Amino acid sequence: MDDDRPLSDAEADTLLRPMLASGDIAATLVVLAVSGGVDSMALMHLVAGAATRLSVRPPRLLVATVDHGLRPGSADDAAFVARAAAQLGLDCSLLTWTGAKPTTGIQAAARMARYGLLASAFEGQPEPDRVLATAHTRDDQAETVLMRLARGSGVDGLAAVASMSALAEASMSALAVDEDTAAPVPARVVIRRPFLGTPKARLVATMRARGLSWRDDPSNDNSAFERVRIRQAMAALADLGITPAALARTAERMARASDALRSATRRVLADEVLVRLDGLGSATLSRALWEGPGRVPPEIQLRVLDAVIRHIGGQTEPVPRLALEAVHRDLWALDTAASGRIASFATTLGYTKILTTTDGLLILREPGRPARAMPIAAGQTLLWDNRVIARCEGRNLPSSLRVAQLGAAGLAEARARGIAPAGVRADIVHTVPAFWAGDTLIDVPLLRPADAAGPVGRMALLPRRRLLDRASGFEPGV
């Protein structure tokens, strides 16, 4: 077997070319996530060499290393990375996870914090297309498949890690302008994993062959962590034929099936008859989704329901599969006394309120969970509740200006001013954002005609295209 051969320059160039010189993402800035471990140090050294070989105008490279502050020596590891980057002529950004640390779910929390910090490395950078490169290997892919299998994951979960994906919206604070709608949206950052099909042993062999050093993280041997236990079990599984290579093949096949399901889901979400979005932040799913000759399969129904709930509820993470399936079963249970009609039902899930109507299924932002109020100043644009873009364009505005939910008091004021829409459910209007100065309602842009100027600025719901993007994040684990 060739699993422990060092990578040649030609092999490295083949793996890194899509990220550095061509492909569907032409990056002008590549941030390398480097922890100091053997995999990420190999990434840094191989990218530094390949960048000059592959392009006369390679993208700008920036090394980013995160000090989680979870163990003694973590700051030394970050300093080690910075020194190694400097020797290669690369800039390095040292990022520190500050504040209180959790006592449970440490690895998951650290991962979220790490990606949030890595996203901050792009702030202030003018490049519209940015790449974050990580050093995940085939071994990481195999471990992820086993972890997902233990949770009862479905097709998307067993597809495991993709070689290319988007950085989660929640990690991005920078805003860019959507060319189709002129509305600002989170700037695009693509995560590239060029070594996802490469055995870890080959990266180790590459570093050794070149006489390069790295740092070992003692937490990688701590069996208190699930991934470490999975890693320790891999040798026994290999004797049964459950090898990293076999698990990676399963992930590839599941990824193809996942792509097909996502494409079908996107087609339904793009159908404005089946999925209707209003201008106030709620959605209606047509009964044609689940009855009649054009009804869609239950798996697509679940995915559509998940995407719409997250879009309306402002959530970036998929709805837990068990909770989603429970609601789906209740919603689609027919009333035996009125065959062919969906049973009357109302519940909450994913910061949304879900109820049946004569038209189908209404999903609105849950009024009892108001989004956090956010201060805003002249010239500022912000993403509120992960679903509304607010732009402040006025002058001589009060310093206490903020964006917050309209709520019951705001609705009463809007009615007194004659701007509350007639015939619209109060619980929908409650969740509409408004400009406030302290406790004084200033303006509710979404209740004004689109061409009517307001005293403060503008607001816009994230476009349908962002709803379609939700179809790419379904994780059917427990």
C-alpha positions as CSV (number, residue, x, y, z in Angstrom):
1,M,0.0,0.0,0.0
2,D,1.1,3.6,-0.7
3,D,-0.7,5.2,2.4
4,D,2.6,6.2,4.0
5,R,4.5,7.7,1.0
6,P,5.4,11.4,1.3
7,L,3.5,13.6,-1.1
8,S,5.5,14.8,-4.1
9,D,5.4,18.4,-5.3
10,A,3.4,17.2,-8.3
11,E,0.8,15.5,-6.1
12,A,0.6,18.5,-3.8
13,D,0.1,20.8,-6.8
14,T,-2.8,18.6,-8.1
15,L,-4.5,18.8,-4.7
16,L,-4.0,22.5,-4.3
17,R,-4.5,23.8,-7.8
18,P,-8.3,24.3,-7.5
19,M,-7.8,26.5,-4.5
20,L,-4.8,28.4,-5.7
21,A,-4.9,28.7,-9.4
22,S,-8.2,27.7,-11.0
23,G,-11.6,26.1,-10.3
24,D,-15.0,27.5,-9.5
25,I,-13.7,29.6,-6.7
26,A,-11.0,32.0,-7.8
27,A,-9.8,33.3,-4.5
28,T,-7.8,36.4,-4.0
29,L,-7.3,35.7,-0.2
30,V,-6.7,32.3,1.3
31,V,-6.6,32.0,5.1
32,L,-4.8,28.9,6.3
33,A,-6.2,27.4,9.5
34,V,-3.0,26.2,11.3
35,S,-3.1,24.7,14.8
36,G,0.5,23.5,14.9
37,G,-0.4,19.9,14.5
38,V,1.1,17.8,11.8
39,D,-1.8,18.0,9.4
40,S,-2.1,21.8,9.4
41,M,1.6,22.4,9.4
42,A,1.8,20.2,6.3
43,L,-0.9,22.3,4.8
44,M,1.0,25.5,5.5
45,H,4.3,24.3,4.0
46,L,2.7,22.6,0.9
47,V,0.5,25.7,0.1
48,A,3.5,28.0,0.5
49,G,5.5,26.0,-2.0
50,A,2.6,25.3,-4.5
51,A,1.4,28.9,-4.6
52,T,4.5,30.1,-6.4
53,R,4.6,27.1,-8.7
54,L,1.0,27.2,-9.8
55,S,0.4,30.9,-10.6
56,V,2.3,34.0,-11.5
57,R,-0.2,35.9,-9.4
58,P,-1.0,33.6,-6.5
59,P,-3.7,34.6,-4.0
60,R,-2.6,36.4,-0.9
61,L,-1.9,33.9,1.9
62,L,-2.6,34.5,5.6
63,V,-2.0,32.0,8.3
64,A,-4.5,32.1,11.2
65,T,-3.9,30.2,14.4
66,V,-6.4,30.0,17.3
67,D,-5.3,29.8,21.0
68,H,-8.3,28.2,22.7
69,G,-6.8,28.7,26.1
70,L,-8.1,25.3,27.2
71,R,-4.7,23.8,28.3
72,P,-1.2,24.8,29.4
73,G,1.0,25.3,26.4
74,S,-1.6,26.5,24.0
75,A,-0.1,29.9,23.7
76,D,3.3,28.3,23.0
77,D,1.7,26.3,20.1
78,A,0.3,29.5,18.6
79,A,3.7,31.2,18.9
80,F,5.3,28.2,17.2
81,V,3.0,28.6,14.3
82,A,3.7,32.3,14.0
83,R,7.5,31.6,13.9
84,A,7.1,28.9,11.2
85,A,4.9,31.2,9.1
86,A,7.4,34.0,9.4
87,Q,10.1,31.7,8.1
88,L,8.0,31.0,5.0
89,G,7.4,34.7,4.5
90,L,3.7,34.5,5.5
91,D,1.8,36.8,7.7
92,C,0.2,35.2,10.7
93,S,-2.9,36.3,12.7
94,L,-3.0,35.1,16.3
95,L,-6.6,34.6,17.5
96,T,-7.5,34.0,21.1
97,W,-10.7,32.5,22.5
98,T,-11.4,34.7,25.5
99,G,-14.1,34.6,28.1
100,A,-15.7,31.8,30.2
101,K,-15.2,28.2,28.8
102,P,-17.9,25.5,29.0
103,T,-17.5,22.5,31.3
104,T,-19.4,20.2,28.9
105,G,-19.4,19.9,25.2
106,I,-16.0,21.4,25.1
107,Q,-14.9,20.2,21.7
108,A,-18.2,21.4,20.0
109,A,-18.0,24.8,21.7
110,A,-14.3,25.1,20.8
111,R,-15.1,24.3,17.2
112,M,-17.8,27.0,17.0
113,A,-15.5,29.5,18.7
114,R,-12.6,28.6,16.3
115,Y,-14.6,29.1,13.2
116,G,-16.0,32.4,14.5
117,L,-12.4,33.6,15.2
118,L,-11.2,32.3,11.8
119,A,-14.0,34.3,10.1
120,S,-12.8,37.4,11.9
121,A,-9.5,37.0,10.0
122,F,-11.4,38.2,6.9
123,E,-12.8,41.4,8.4
124,G,-11.5,44.5,6.7
125,Q,-10.4,42.5,3.7
126,P,-11.9,43.9,0.4
127,E,-11.8,40.7,-1.5
128,P,-15.3,39.5,-2.4
129,D,-14.3,35.8,-2.7
130,R,-12.3,34.4,0.2
131,V,-11.1,30.9,1.0
132,L,-10.5,29.3,4.4
133,A,-8.3,26.3,4.0
134,T,-8.3,23.5,6.6
135,A,-6.2,20.3,6.8
136,H,-8.9,17.7,7.3
137,T,-7.8,14.3,6.1
138,R,-9.3,11.0,5.0
139,D,-8.9,9.8,8.6
140,D,-11.0,12.8,9.9
141,Q,-13.6,11.9,7.3
142,A,-13.8,8.3,8.4
143,E,-14.1,9.4,12.1
144,T,-16.9,11.8,11.2
145,V,-18.9,9.0,9.4
146,L,-18.7,6.8,12.4
147,M,-19.7,9.6,14.8
148,R,-22.7,10.4,12.6
149,L,-23.6,6.7,12.3
150,A,-23.7,6.5,16.1
151,R,-26.2,9.4,16.2
152,G,-28.5,7.7,13.7
153,S,-27.8,10.1,10.9
154,G,-29.3,9.8,7.5
155,V,-28.0,10.6,4.0
156,D,-26.7,14.1,4.7
157,G,-25.0,13.1,7.9
158,L,-23.2,10.1,6.4
159,A,-22.0,12.3,3.6
160,A,-19.9,13.7,6.4
161,V,-17.5,16.5,5.5
162,A,-17.5,18.1,2.0
163,S,-14.3,19.0,0.2
164,M,-15.8,22.5,-0.2
165,S,-18.5,24.3,1.7
166,A,-19.6,27.7,2.9
167,L,-18.6,29.2,6.2
168,A,-21.7,29.3,8.4
169,E,-23.5,32.7,8.4
170,A,-23.3,32.9,12.2
171,S,-19.5,33.1,12.0
172,M,-19.6,36.1,9.6
173,S,-20.0,39.6,10.7
174,A,-18.9,41.3,7.5
175,L,-21.6,42.3,5.0
176,A,-21.5,42.5,1.2
177,V,-24.1,43.6,-1.3
178,D,-26.3,41.0,-3.0
179,E,-26.0,41.7,-6.7
180,D,-29.5,40.4,-7.5
181,T,-31.4,42.3,-4.8
182,A,-29.0,45.2,-3.8
183,A,-29.5,44.0,-0.2
184,P,-26.4,43.4,1.9
185,V,-25.7,39.8,2.9
186,P,-22.9,38.1,4.7
187,A,-19.8,38.1,2.6
188,R,-18.9,34.8,1.1
189,V,-16.2,32.6,2.6
190,V,-15.6,29.2,1.2
191,I,-14.0,26.4,3.2
192,R,-11.6,24.3,1.2
193,R,-10.4,20.9,2.4
194,P,-7.8,19.9,-0.1
195,F,-6.5,16.8,1.8
196,L,-9.9,15.3,2.5
197,G,-9.1,12.3,0.3
198,T,-5.5,12.0,1.6
199,P,-4.5,9.6,4.4
200,K,-3.0,11.4,7.4
201,A,0.0,9.0,7.3
202,R,1.0,10.6,4.0
203,L,1.1,14.1,5.6
204,V,3.1,12.7,8.5
205,A,5.5,11.1,6.0
206,T,5.8,14.4,4.0
207,M,6.7,16.4,7.1
208,R,9.3,13.8,8.2
209,A,10.8,13.5,4.8
210,R,11.3,17.3,4.7
211,G,12.7,17.5,8.2
212,L,9.9,19.7,9.4
213,S,8.5,19.9,12.9
214,W,5.1,20.2,14.4
215,R,3.4,20.2,17.8
216,D,1.3,17.3,19.3
217,D,-1.9,18.3,21.2
218,P,-2.3,16.0,24.2
219,S,-6.1,16.3,24.0
220,N,-5.9,14.1,20.9
221,D,-5.2,11.2,23.3
222,N,-7.9,12.1,25.8
223,S,-10.5,9.4,25.7
224,A,-13.0,11.7,27.4
225,F,-13.7,13.0,23.9
226,E,-15.9,11.1,21.5
227,R,-13.7,11.6,18.4
228,V,-10.7,10.2,20.3
229,R,-12.6,7.1,21.3
230,I,-13.7,6.6,17.7
231,R,-10.1,7.1,16.6
232,Q,-8.9,4.5,19.1
233,A,-11.5,2.0,17.9
234,M,-10.5,2.3,14.2
235,A,-7.8,-0.4,14.4
236,A,-10.3,-3.0,15.6
237,L,-12.8,-1.9,12.9
238,A,-10.1,-2.2,10.2
239,D,-9.8,-5.9,11.0
240,L,-13.5,-6.2,10.0
241,G,-12.9,-4.3,6.8
242,I,-14.3,-1.1,8.1
243,T,-11.3,1.0,7.1
244,P,-10.9,4.7,6.6
245,A,-10.8,4.1,2.8
246,A,-14.1,2.2,3.0
247,L,-15.8,4.8,5.2
248,A,-14.6,7.6,2.9
249,R,-16.2,5.7,-0.1
250,T,-19.4,5.6,1.8
251,A,-19.2,9.3,2.4
252,E,-18.7,10.0,-1.3
253,R,-21.7,7.9,-2.3
254,M,-23.9,9.5,0.4
255,A,-22.7,12.9,-0.8
256,R,-24.0,12.1,-4.3
257,A,-27.3,11.0,-3.0
258,S,-27.4,14.1,-0.7
259,D,-26.8,16.4,-3.7
260,A,-29.7,14.8,-5.5
261,L,-32.0,15.3,-2.6
262,R,-30.9,18.9,-2.1
263,S,-31.5,19.7,-5.8
264,A,-35.1,18.3,-5.5
265,T,-35.6,20.4,-2.4
266,R,-34.3,23.5,-4.0
267,R,-36.8,23.1,-6.9
268,V,-39.7,22.9,-4.4
269,L,-38.4,25.9,-2.5
270,A,-38.0,27.9,-5.7
271,D,-41.7,27.3,-6.6
272,E,-43.6,30.4,-5.5
273,V,-46.9,28.5,-5.7
274,L,-45.8,25.7,-3.3
275,V,-43.8,28.0,-1.0
276,R,-45.1,31.5,-0.6
277,L,-43.2,34.2,1.3
278,D,-45.0,37.3,2.4
279,G,-43.4,40.7,2.8
280,L,-43.5,40.6,6.6
281,G,-41.4,37.5,7.4
282,S,-43.8,34.5,7.3
283,A,-44.3,31.7,4.8
284,T,-47.2,29.5,3.6
285,L,-46.6,25.9,2.4
286,S,-49.3,24.9,-0.1
287,R,-51.4,21.7,0.6
288,A,-50.2,20.6,-2.8
289,L,-47.0,19.6,-1.2
290,W,-48.6,16.6,0.6
291,E,-51.8,15.9,-1.3
292,G,-53.0,15.5,-4.9
293,P,-51.1,14.1,-7.9
294,G,-48.2,16.5,-7.6
295,R,-47.4,15.8,-3.9
296,V,-43.7,15.5,-3.1
297,P,-42.1,12.5,-1.3
298,P,-42.0,12.7,2.5
299,E,-38.2,13.1,2.6
300,I,-38.4,16.3,0.5
301,Q,-41.3,17.5,2.6
302,L,-39.1,17.2,5.7
303,R,-36.3,19.1,4.0
304,V,-38.6,21.8,2.8
305,L,-40.1,22.2,6.3
306,D,-36.6,22.3,7.8
307,A,-35.4,25.0,5.3
308,V,-38.5,27.2,5.8
309,I,-38.4,26.9,9.6
310,R,-34.8,28.0,9.7
311,H,-35.4,30.8,7.2
312,I,-38.4,32.2,9.1
313,G,-36.9,31.5,12.5
314,G,-33.5,33.1,11.7
315,Q,-31.6,29.9,12.6
316,T,-28.4,28.8,10.9
317,E,-28.3,25.2,12.3
318,P,-30.7,22.5,11.0
319,V,-33.7,21.7,13.1
320,P,-33.0,18.5,15.2
321,R,-34.3,15.6,13.1
322,L,-36.3,13.8,15.8
323,A,-38.2,17.0,16.6
324,L,-38.8,17.8,13.0
325,E,-40.1,14.2,12.3
326,A,-42.4,14.4,15.3
327,V,-44.0,17.7,14.0
328,H,-44.1,16.3,10.5
329,R,-46.0,13.2,11.7
330,D,-48.5,15.3,13.6
331,L,-49.0,17.8,10.7
332,W,-49.5,15.2,8.1
333,A,-51.9,13.1,10.2
334,L,-55.2,13.2,8.3
335,D,-58.5,13.8,10.2
336,T,-60.5,10.6,9.8
337,A,-63.7,12.6,10.1
338,A,-62.7,14.8,7.1
339,S,-60.7,12.6,4.8
340,G,-58.3,14.5,2.6
341,R,-58.0,17.4,5.0
342,I,-55.0,18.0,7.2
343,A,-55.7,18.0,10.9
344,S,-55.9,21.2,12.8
345,F,-52.6,21.7,14.4
346,A,-50.4,24.4,16.1
347,T,-46.9,24.1,17.6
348,T,-43.6,25.9,17.9
349,L,-40.2,24.7,16.6
350,G,-37.0,26.4,15.7
351,Y,-38.1,29.9,16.9
352,T,-41.2,29.6,14.7
353,K,-44.9,29.2,15.2
354,I,-46.4,26.6,12.9
355,L,-50.1,26.1,12.3
356,T,-52.5,24.8,9.7
357,T,-54.8,27.1,7.7
358,T,-57.3,26.6,4.9
359,D,-54.4,27.4,2.5
360,G,-52.0,24.9,3.9
361,L,-49.3,25.4,6.5
362,L,-48.4,28.8,7.9
363,I,-45.0,29.4,9.5
364,L,-44.2,32.6,11.2
365,R,-41.5,33.9,13.6
366,E,-42.5,32.9,17.1
367,P,-43.8,36.1,18.8
368,G,-42.9,34.8,22.3
369,R,-39.1,34.7,21.4
370,P,-38.3,38.3,20.4
371,A,-34.9,38.8,18.8
372,R,-32.3,40.8,20.6
373,A,-32.5,44.5,20.0
374,M,-29.5,45.9,18.2
375,P,-28.2,49.5,18.3
376,I,-27.6,51.1,14.9
377,A,-26.0,54.4,13.9
378,A,-26.0,56.5,10.7
379,G,-24.3,54.8,7.8
380,Q,-24.5,51.4,9.5
381,T,-25.9,48.2,8.0
382,L,-26.6,45.2,10.1
383,L,-28.2,41.8,9.9
384,W,-31.0,41.5,12.5
385,D,-32.3,38.2,13.7
386,N,-30.5,36.5,10.9
387,R,-33.4,37.3,8.6
388,V,-33.6,41.1,8.1
389,I,-31.1,43.6,6.7
390,A,-31.4,47.1,8.2
391,R,-29.7,50.2,6.7
392,C,-29.5,53.4,8.6
393,E,-29.4,56.3,6.2
394,G,-30.8,59.3,8.1
395,R,-29.0,62.2,9.6
396,N,-29.2,63.9,13.0
397,L,-30.5,60.7,14.6
398,P,-30.8,60.0,18.3
399,S,-27.9,58.1,19.8
400,S,-30.4,55.6,21.3
401,L,-31.5,54.4,17.9
402,R,-32.0,50.6,17.7
403,V,-33.6,47.9,15.7
404,A,-36.1,45.7,17.7
405,Q,-39.2,43.8,17.2
406,L,-42.4,45.8,16.8
407,G,-44.2,43.9,19.5
408,A,-47.7,44.6,21.0
409,A,-46.9,48.2,22.0
410,G,-45.5,49.0,18.6
411,L,-48.4,47.3,16.8
412,A,-50.8,49.5,18.8
413,E,-48.9,52.6,17.8
414,A,-48.8,51.5,14.2
415,R,-52.5,51.0,14.2
416,A,-53.0,54.5,15.7
417,R,-50.8,55.9,12.9
418,G,-52.9,54.0,10.3
419,I,-49.9,52.0,9.0
420,A,-50.7,48.6,10.3
421,P,-51.8,46.4,7.4
422,A,-55.5,45.3,7.5
423,G,-56.3,41.6,7.5
424,V,-52.9,40.5,8.6
425,R,-52.6,38.3,11.7
426,A,-51.4,40.3,14.7
427,D,-48.8,37.6,15.7
428,I,-47.1,38.1,12.3
429,V,-47.0,41.9,12.6
430,H,-45.7,41.6,16.2
431,T,-42.4,40.1,14.9
432,V,-41.7,42.7,12.2
433,P,-38.6,44.8,13.0
434,A,-38.8,48.5,13.6
435,F,-36.5,51.5,14.3
436,W,-36.8,52.6,17.9
437,A,-35.3,55.5,19.8
438,G,-35.5,54.3,23.4
439,D,-39.1,53.4,23.8
440,T,-40.3,55.7,21.0
441,L,-41.3,54.0,17.8
442,I,-39.6,55.9,14.9
443,D,-40.4,53.9,11.8
444,V,-41.5,50.4,10.5
445,P,-40.0,50.2,7.0
446,L,-41.6,46.8,6.1
447,L,-45.1,48.4,6.7
448,R,-44.4,51.2,4.3
449,P,-44.8,51.0,0.5
450,A,-41.6,49.9,-1.1
451,D,-41.0,53.2,-2.8
452,A,-41.9,55.4,0.2
453,A,-38.9,57.0,1.9
454,G,-38.6,56.7,5.7
455,P,-37.0,59.0,8.2
456,V,-34.3,56.6,9.3
457,G,-33.4,54.1,6.6
458,R,-34.5,50.9,4.9
459,M,-35.1,47.2,5.8
460,A,-35.3,44.2,3.6
461,L,-36.0,40.5,4.3
462,L,-33.3,38.1,3.1
463,P,-34.3,37.1,-0.4
464,R,-35.7,33.8,-1.5
465,R,-32.3,32.8,-2.8
466,R,-31.2,32.6,0.8
467,L,-34.1,30.2,1.5
468,L,-32.8,28.0,-1.3
469,D,-29.4,28.0,0.4
470,R,-31.0,26.5,3.5
471,A,-31.6,23.3,1.5
472,S,-27.8,22.7,1.6
473,G,-27.7,22.5,5.4
474,F,-29.9,19.6,6.3
475,E,-28.4,17.3,9.0
476,P,-30.7,14.4,9.7
477,G,-29.0,13.3,12.9
478,V,-30.7,12.6,16.2
